[in-house]
Amino acid sequence: MKVLSGPRVPAGVAISDDAFARFFDLSPDLLAIVDAATAEIVAVNRASVRVLGYAADELTGLSWTAFLPHQDAERARVALACGRPGGAEPFRLTTRFSRRDGRVLWIDWSVAGPYDGLLYMLGRDGSAERRRFAALARLAERFSTAFEHAPIGLALVDTSERDCRRIVRINKAMGEILGIDPDAAIDALTTDFVHPDDRELGLSERESLLVTSAVRKRLVRRDGRMIVAEITRSAVPEADGAVKLVILQVNDVTEHAEAAQRLFDGAPVPMVTTTADGVLVRVNPQFCAWLGYSPDEVIGRSHADLADPEQPPITSAAIAELDLREVGRYEAERRYRRADGGWVWAHVAVSRRDATGGEPRLLAQMVDITDRKRTEQQLRDEVRELRILEELRSAVDEDHLRVYAQPICNLETREVDRYELLVRMVAADGTLVPPSTFLPTAERYGLISDIDAWVIERGVDIASRGTAVNINVSAASLPRSDLLAPVRAAVDRGLDPAMFAFEITETAMAADLDNAIAFAARAGGLGCRVVIDDFGVGFGSLTYVQRLAHVCCLKIDRTFVTHVVERSADQRIVSAVVCLAQSFDQNTVAEGIETEAALDVLRSLGVRYGQGYLFGRPAPIDQLFE
């Protein structure tokens, strides 16, 4: 005998009694056989006994609907009656089922049959899933209530479209912030309410939707009024991790932003706001007054454009490695160039900010420390000068000065006519100290005259060997009547006085013109030459030529020589000096000749002599006699 048999049983479905019994009893699902006509339970399996809480003999023989609540029983009878006629297709039915202990289960039934007057029912306990759905429904209701009555603006936004954020729902507070009915905002784009300059949605924001973040943006209300809002974005991820919905929490911080702007503008110290790359986006009036610029002249420029290029720029990248958690800011001292070309110093305190638009900002406060820096530099200069003075005194006393010579050449023949004598100092560590380092100190502390006398004595020795020399005389040495005593003694011994030429700068003449005239007269009286050095840089050049009767040569300052090839103005000045010298029967020497091109131009302008690196650098005088 087959349990499943008959003309309506599909081929291959019929199984033996034993096989069916084993399948029926051991199935993990609830299985029951019910009389199709009376709904009387014919058999149940172990799973049914375990789940429903009844013994098998307590279930069999009773109507299946007897264990159902009244409303479910009636619905079940109708469903069974409707499902009986065809019998070939199973139908589904969900009912509550009362356990023996009184608990009520939700059972999802799948009913097949009738076969030979029997219905075969497979059931699964759906109570847990029902409870989950109920809990989710309660949660959704609570969320909806909290969303609607939240004191801050809330918006639920659909982010499933690329670069498109469509509003699904906003609460009452958000409607008040935007000045719009909440229903009217549904399906609008978030960018419809954002200021055009703050609408750009960066790639980093799209890629980090799972990260809760806060930004500031300017929002435009429906009435056209602009407000500043602080927006916090929280993602609502799907089960697969994808983000389709985002909750925006919006706080109107317009009053706070306006108060902060008033504090910024009214701050007693210069303040600026820059992008992370150091581009200025906001400056206060004190900053503009401090550097002498208008706001339009600095906004949009890089912080590095205004600061000393030799100092590291203040950018987010430059301070990224610093730990600001304790002090909350980065501090540094920086030098800035004013609009008039002057330099000022500031102590700069930088802190990070999140500004309107959501991009990171750097807020910098500046305190002017120019006077302090100037004082510090003066102290350093004084200490340095005292150290140089000590070394200079030792050099004079212990003969640590050295004579260097640079050739002065005839520009036509390129032969050496004579040498200009230059002085160098040997430091305690054996290194050579250039004259620009120690000569100003020597002038300030009255040692320059002793150095000039020392060089003149060396010059006499050199001239005695047959080498004509040019010797520089400082303003402090001009009054000394005994300065030329070594030269007079050499001339008395028969040395040609023309071997000596004394160079006096225009600066020295301006400082003491009467003594300059007297010195030139004494030198000229001996038959020595007198040269006006650095000619053209002062304001009394013509006066000096007129009043110094013993001048034999004008030395053209390197200022007019360095760019003489490309500057026509320098060429005209050189030509004018040559004409002036020739009118007084004087020669000209050009300083600082370094190229063949400059040599050709100077020669064409009538300059007779020259010196510079093209002919030779200053070298120890001893090398002349090797």
Buried (B, 14 or more C-beta within 10 A) or exposed (E): EEBBEEEBEEEEEBBEEEEBBEEBEEBEEBBBBBBBEEBBBBBBBBBBBEBBBBEEEBBBEEBBBEBBBEEBBEBBBEBBEEBBEEBEEBBEBBBBBBEEEEEEBBBBBBBBBBBEEBBBBBBBBBBEEBEEEEEEEEEEEEEEEEBBEBEBBBBBBBBEEEEEBBBBBBBBBBBEBBBBEBEEBEEBBBBBBBBEEBBEBEEEBEEBBEEEBEBBBBBBBBEEEEBBBBBBBBBEEEEEEEBBBBBBBBBBBBEEBEEEEEEBEEBEBBBBBBBBBBBBBBBBBBBBEBBBBEEEEBBEBBBBEBBBEEEEBBBBEBBEEEEEEEEEBBEBEBBBBEEEEEEBBBBBBBBBEBBBBBBEBBBBBBBBBBEEBEEEEEEEEEEEBEEBBEBBBBBBEEEBBBBBBBBBBEBEEEEBBBBBBBBBBBBEEEEEBEBEBBBEBBBEBEBBBBBBBBBBEBBBBBBEEEBBBBBBBBBBBBBBEEBBBBBBEBBEEEBEBEBBBBBBBBEBBBBBBEBBBBBBBBBBEBBBBBBBBBBBBBEEBEEBBEBBEBBBBBBBBBBBBBEBBEEEEBBEBBBEBBEBBEEEEBBBBBBBBBBEEBBEBBBEBBBBBBBBEBBBEBBEBEEBEE
